[in-house]
Amino acid sequence: MIQRKQRSKNQDEKKAPSAQELRQQTWGSIERIVALLLKLMFEILLDQAATEQAGAGPYERTGDRKKYRNGTYKRSLTTRFGAIEEMLVPRFRQGGLLHTLFAPYQQRTDDIDKALGTLFLNGVSTHKLKAIAEQLTGRPVSAQTVSTIIQKTDQELEQYRTKPIEDTYDYLFLDGIYDKIREIGLERKLLLCALGMTKDGKKELLSFHLVDTESEDNWTEFLIDLKNRGLKGKGLRLITTDGNPALKATLKRLFPYKRHQRCIWHKMTNVQAKTKKRNRKALMGECKMIFAALSRQQAIQRFKVWDILALGRRRACSCQMHGQGHPRMLILL
């Protein structure tokens, strides 16, 4: 009976994604949010173009009207943040909408995406947004249009950031993402991210926040916000992090009674970094078997085999003995 419970527990924990999968899922969720903001911006710019060409806004009664709208059609657009589906493009009874929005975008997709991604994640600047919009449309963009874009994108982001969180998650993954942020031009910044997972494997990005450093103050503010929105952690079985000291200290204060572990991918990376290149294949292959064990006892047995292998290779892994003769690797386990 005990073995069955242990096996069930291990199977549940095996559902947890690796750090790489976590970052992919987290960044994928952020990309979808940015793609939605791009869609809002494009639709506002297209609506402005339609108003200018018609000589009047939708349903506006005026003698200056030149054309009448005839609803919209849907089209998609590929961006570095994913495909924008079902973007609404206005059309007229007397012919299609004349605009130059998509051609300039497709010619400089990478540059424009980086600029827009930076804006939406770092805080929208009126001046920069106006410059990008005019670059896309090839003509001056009114202050009112820029204001409308900022207002709608801010509303969308605020709605996401303040959305109540149901306290139904069994696993919580916390990480600071650097690499993807640098790819879009945000140097010396990182995103604090929280991903929740239920016992049936459903994952959801709970929050993200752009900061300068992974300081204890920043993590404290981030986690307090999660708790205020509803994540009390009553059902949390495990919190996984990359081992950042500031985050560990924060968790001890805010989630003092919850199990916390460093993710396996980061543990493996640390061990590999301390292993000579010529011995990595053999040693890391055995090391992976430790984490694949079905029980703690089996993991310890496999560790002993791995340690003997390391000794046989003249201690190729530089994980030295620590304390009462316990290898540092055992501490990581």
C-alpha positions, 0 to 999 in steps of 0.5 A: 500500500505504501509502495502504491502511494509512493508510486502514485506520488512520483507519477504526479510529480513527473508531470511537472515540466522541466525548467526549459519547458516551463520557460517555453510555456511561460514565454509562449503565454507572454507572446500570446498577450503581446500578439493580442496587444498588436492586434488591438493596435493594428485594428485601431490604425485600420479603423483610423484609415477607414475613417479618413477615407470615408470622411466620417466615423462609423454611423456618423451623419455628415455631408462630408462623407465620401464612402460608406462602410460595409462591415469588415473582413478577417485576415491573419498576420504572422509576427515573432510573437505568433500569428494574429488571427481574425484581425478585423479589416474595415471595407467599403461598399465602393471598394476595399480599404486603401492602406499601407499597414501590412507591407511596411510591417512585413518588410521590417517585421523583426525590427518592429516586433522588437520595438513593440514588444519592448513597449508593451512589456516595459511601459508604452511611451507615447512618443515611441508608439507614435513613431512606430505607428507612423512608420507602419502607416506611412502618414502622420498619426493623430494624438487621439489615435495614439491615446486610444491605442495606449488606453486599450492596451493598458486596459488589456494588460491591467485586466490580466495583471489584476485578474483574480487567481483561484487557489486551486494549484498544486504546483507553483513554478517561479523563475526570472527570464533573461534570454527572451527579454534580451532578444527583443532588445530589453538589456539589463532587464528580466521578467519575474514569472509565475506558472501554476499547475493543477494536479491534472496537469493544466498549466496557466501563467499567473503573472509576470513583471519586468524588473531590473534585478532578482532582488528579495524586494522585487520577489516579495512584491511579486509574490505578495501581489499573487497572494492578494489576488487569491493565491494563498497556497492552501493546496500547494504541494510543491514550489519549484525555483532555479535556486535564486537565494533572494527568492528562497529567502522570500519563500521562507517568509511568505510560504514558510510551510510549503515544500520547495525544491530546485528544479532538476534541470538547474541541478543537472546544469550545475553538476555538468558545469563541474564535470570535465568535458571528456567525462560528461557523457558517461557521468551525466548519463548515470546522473540522469538515472538518479532523478528517474528513480521511483523512490528515494531509496532507489535514488540513493542507491543509484547515486552511490553507483554514480559516485563510484563511477566518478571516483573511478574516473579520478573524480572527474566531477569536482563535486567535493566531499562536504561536511560529514562526508556527504557529497555535494551531489547528495545535498542537491538531491 
